[in-house]
């Protein structure tokens, strides 16, 4: 099997619950206690479902970095983390450009970002293809610490809207 034909997984994770502050401090917002617990739950969920991540593309916002750290602290194996300012409050086209730059050796790439760009990217990439249950759940909203797991065959640089299929959609919430 050639590398270009290899099946790939793209995990789109919206950051966990963050403190509420004014717009001028938005980039520095940190996770709440619940946000930290939910990020850890996301790490446990990924580990339990056998989804190891090869590369993380993460917004430079404090809350996204703390979300990624919570995922690793909960047992999802640490991986290469790339901070990219373009992900911060980006639209789906910009996010797609970032994903296209992912390492071709990475079979599983995770993007940790924000709404509304990340949910829009998920919808545009899979365009109704894949899990009916997943699409129904995603249609109900893409809250904090929700993740969409998409599959795609081909090189990252060739990914385009409509090329992926939704495997799962899950909202990570810790008890308590």
matplotlib code that plots the C-alpha trace (Angstrom):
import matplotlib.pyplot as plt

x = [0.0, 1.4, 1.5, -1.0, -3.6, -3.2, -6.3, -5.9, -7.7, -8.4, -9.6, -11.2, -11.4, -13.0, -11.2, -12.7, -14.8, -12.9, -13.4, -15.5, -13.7, -13.8, -12.9, -9.6, -8.3, -9.9, -6.6, -5.4, -8.6, -7.8, -9.8, -12.3, -12.1, -14.8, -12.7, -9.7, -11.8, -13.4, -10.1, -8.9, -12.0, -11.2, -7.8, -9.3, -11.9, -9.3, -7.1, -10.1, -11.0, -7.5, -7.0, -3.3, -2.4, 0.8, 0.6, -1.4, -2.1, -3.1, -4.3, -2.0, -4.9, -4.2, -7.4, -6.5, -3.0, -4.4, -6.9, -4.2, -2.2, -5.2, -5.6, -2.0, -2.1, -5.1, -3.1, -3.5, 0.2, 2.0, 2.9, 4.3, 2.5, 2.6, 1.2, -0.3, -1.7, -3.8, -6.0, -7.2, -10.7, -10.1, -12.7, -12.9, -10.9, -7.9, -8.2, -8.2, -5.0, -3.4, -4.4, -3.0, 0.4, 0.4, 3.3, 2.7, 4.2, 1.4, -1.5, -3.6, -3.7, -5.6, -6.6, -7.5, -9.4, -12.4, -16.0, -17.5, -14.5, -13.9, -17.5, -17.8, -14.7, -16.1, -19.4, -17.7, -15.1, -17.6, -20.6, -23.0, -20.9, -20.2, -22.0, -25.6, -25.6, -22.5, -24.1, -27.2, -25.2, -23.1, -26.2, -27.3, -24.3, -20.5, -20.1, -16.8, -14.7, -16.6, -14.6, -15.3, -13.3, -13.1, -11.4, -9.7, -7.6, -4.8, -2.1, -2.9, -2.0, -4.8, -7.6, -10.6, -14.2, -16.3, -13.3, -13.8, -16.3, -17.4, -16.7, -17.7, -18.8, -18.5, -18.9, -16.4, -17.8, -16.3, -18.6, -18.8]
y = [0.0, 3.4, 6.2, 8.3, 5.5, 5.0, 5.6, 8.5, 9.8, 13.4, 14.3, 17.7, 18.7, 21.9, 23.2, 22.4, 24.8, 28.1, 31.0, 33.9, 37.2, 40.2, 40.0, 41.8, 38.9, 36.1, 34.6, 34.2, 32.6, 29.5, 26.3, 26.1, 23.2, 21.5, 22.2, 20.4, 17.4, 17.3, 17.5, 14.6, 12.7, 13.4, 11.8, 8.7, 8.4, 8.5, 6.0, 3.6, 3.8, 3.1, 6.4, 7.4, 10.7, 11.2, 15.0, 17.8, 21.1, 23.5, 27.0, 29.3, 30.2, 29.2, 27.2, 25.0, 24.3, 23.4, 21.1, 19.3, 19.0, 17.5, 14.9, 13.8, 13.8, 11.4, 8.8, 9.5, 9.2, 12.5, 13.4, 16.2, 19.4, 22.3, 25.6, 27.6, 31.1, 30.6, 28.1, 30.8, 31.8, 30.6, 29.8, 26.3, 27.3, 28.4, 25.3, 23.1, 24.9, 24.1, 20.4, 20.2, 21.1, 18.1, 15.8, 13.1, 10.5, 11.3, 8.8, 10.4, 14.2, 16.1, 19.8, 21.5, 24.7, 26.8, 27.2, 28.1, 27.2, 23.7, 22.5, 24.1, 22.2, 18.9, 19.4, 20.5, 17.7, 14.9, 16.5, 14.0, 10.9, 8.4, 7.6, 8.5, 8.6, 10.8, 13.3, 13.4, 14.1, 16.7, 18.4, 19.0, 21.2, 21.1, 22.1, 22.5, 19.4, 17.7, 15.8, 14.5, 11.6, 11.6, 9.2, 10.1, 8.2, 10.1, 12.6, 15.4, 18.0, 16.6, 16.8, 18.8, 19.5, 16.4, 14.0, 12.6, 10.5, 10.9, 7.9, 9.2, 12.3, 12.5, 15.1, 14.5, 15.2, 14.0, 13.0, 15.3]
z = [0.0, -0.9, 1.7, -0.3, -0.2, 3.6, 5.7, 8.0, 11.1, 11.8, 15.3, 15.7, 19.4, 20.6, 23.7, 27.1, 29.2, 29.9, 32.2, 31.0, 30.5, 28.3, 24.6, 25.2, 27.3, 25.2, 24.1, 27.7, 29.0, 31.1, 31.7, 34.6, 37.0, 35.0, 31.8, 33.3, 34.2, 30.8, 29.0, 31.1, 30.1, 26.4, 27.0, 28.6, 25.9, 23.1, 25.0, 25.6, 21.9, 20.8, 19.1, 19.5, 18.0, 15.9, 15.6, 17.3, 15.6, 18.4, 18.7, 20.6, 23.0, 26.6, 26.9, 23.9, 25.2, 28.6, 26.9, 25.0, 28.2, 30.0, 27.2, 27.6, 31.4, 31.3, 29.4, 25.7, 24.6, 24.3, 20.8, 18.7, 19.5, 17.0, 18.1, 15.2, 15.7, 12.5, 14.3, 16.9, 15.9, 12.3, 9.7, 8.1, 5.0, 7.1, 9.3, 6.2, 5.1, 8.5, 8.3, 4.8, 6.2, 8.6, 8.6, 5.9, 8.3, 10.8, 10.4, 13.2, 13.4, 16.1, 15.8, 19.1, 18.3, 18.6, 17.5, 15.1, 12.8, 14.0, 13.9, 10.4, 9.3, 10.5, 8.7, 5.4, 5.4, 5.8, 4.1, 5.5, 4.9, 7.7, 10.9, 10.9, 14.7, 14.7, 12.3, 14.3, 17.5, 15.8, 14.4, 18.0, 18.5, 19.1, 22.7, 24.6, 24.7, 21.9, 19.4, 15.9, 14.6, 10.8, 8.4, 5.1, 2.6, 0.9, 1.6, 4.1, 1.4, -0.8, 1.8, 0.7, 1.7, 1.2, 1.2, 4.7, 6.6, 10.2, 12.3, 15.7, 17.5, 21.3, 24.0, 26.7, 30.2, 33.5, 36.2, 39.2]

ax = plt.figure().add_subplot(projection="3d")
ax.plot(x, y, z, "-o")
ax.set_aspect("equal")
plt.show()
